Amino acid sequence: MDVKLYVGNLPYLTTDDELRTLFARAGTVAAVAVMKDRETGTSKGFGFVAMTTRAEAESAIQLLDNYALGEHSLKVSLARPRMNRASGYRR
């Protein structure tokens, strides 16, 4: 089962491919998603990476937490389960 990681403090120009390449240093990357604003399509400065094993996920955390990407220091941790929003919620 894939292990999902949260990656915060991303430079806004980081692409899915760049993130995949970076995390491939720690093992097999199953999926990557840089989160983008729905209206503008610009990065929100965070994303998620799924590694194929727990050991690879832990290796990625050790290797890449506080890693300097550009002028940003990445924050990498296990992703927490998504909280359900109340139905009808809109901004």
N, C-alpha and C positions, 0 to 999 in steps of 0.2 A: 504494500500500500504506500502511495506517495506521502511524503511528509512536507507540509506547506510551511514556508518561511516568509516572514514579513521583512521587507527591506525598506527602511526609511531614510530620509535625508538624501534622496537621489538628486543629482543635478537635473534640472528641468529638461535638458536636451537628451537625456539617456534614452536609448531605444531598447525594445525587447531583445533584439539581437546582441547588443552590447552587454546587457545583463546576463543573457544566456552564456555568452563567452566567458564572462567573469566567473560565474558560478560553476562552469564546467571544470574549473581548476580543482574543485572539491569532489567531483563525481558526476554521475549521470543526471542531467536536468530533464525532468519530465514535462514541465510547463513553465512559462514566464508570462507575467502580465504587469506592465507599467500602467498604473491607473491614470485615466485621463478625464478631464472635465467633459461632461456630456455636451455642453453648449459650445465650448470653444475648441475642444479637442487637444488642449494643452495638458501637459503632465501635471499631476497633483503633487509630485515629489516623493511618491512612494509606490511600491509595487509588491508583487508576490512571486516567489519562485518555489516550485515543487521539485524536491529531490526524490530519487527513487527509493532510498532507504534511510532509516533513522541515522545510521552511522555516517552517511554522506551529508545529511542535514547538519549533524553535529560538527562535522569537519568544516562545512561551509560557515557555520557560526564562528568557530575558532579562527578560521582563516580570514574571514571578511568583515566581522564586526569591528567597527572603528577603522576600516580600510579607507584610505584617502582616494577618492574618485574625483578628480579635478580638485576643487577647493572644498569639497564636501567630505565629511567623515561619515561613512555609512553606518546605519544601525540595523543589525541583523539579529532576528530572534525567531523562535517558533511562533507561528501565527496563532492567534486566539480564535475560537469559533465566532462566527459572525452572529451578532445579536439581531434578532428580528425587530423590525420597526413596527410600530402600530399601523394598522391598515388605514389608508387614506392620508398618510403623512405626506406632505408636500412642503417644499421650501418656498 
